[in-house]
Amino acid sequence: MEICDVLGPDNQLICVKKAPATTAPLNHLFAQGVVAVETLRSDTVVRGKFLTQVAAHTPDHRMLKDFGSLRVVFGILLKDGRDIAVNSLFAFAQVSLLQAVRRLRAMNAEVEVIAIRR
């Protein structure tokens, strides 16, 4: 199971998608973050496998000592010259993001949305 696209040094579960002309990839992005945190918080087998992989790649990673503080970073790859704001997302993606943020905060995870420019 792929929990995230990249694990950051400060327990950031980084999930990245390209911003297309439809909402489906962004809705998937937001769901990926929620499922990642839900799975890591509730499934001890998956969490154990994930932490084993982390230890194999980065034996001194912060997550191995401090699993409680998680941050989900939604990285959205933009076309050149574009900027991102909540109101620049499609309405359905706005609702999906809001629902994801509420669920993640309820699971004690911080959330950040960043724009990735080429």
C-alpha positions, 0 to 999 in steps of 0.5 A: 500500500502506498501511503503517500508520494513522499515522506518529509523530514518532519512527518509530512505525508506529501501527496501530489497530483497535477491540476487538470481541467477536471476535479477527479484527480484533486478529489483523489488527492484529498481522499489519499491524504485522509486514507493515509492518516486513517490507515496509519492511525488504525491499522497496526499491521500497515503502520508497522510495515510503513515504519519498517520501510521508513527505518530502512531508508532513514534510520533516524527519521523523526517519525520513528520516535514521534508518530503522533504529529502528522502533517498532510501536504497536498501538492498541486502541480500547476501550469506555468503562471497559475496560482492556487487558492481555495476559490480557484478550485472547482466547486466540487474540489473545494467541498472535497478539500473542506471535508478532507481537512475536517476529517484530518484535523479530527485525527490530529493531523495538520493540513497544508496545500502547496502549489508546485510550479514547473 
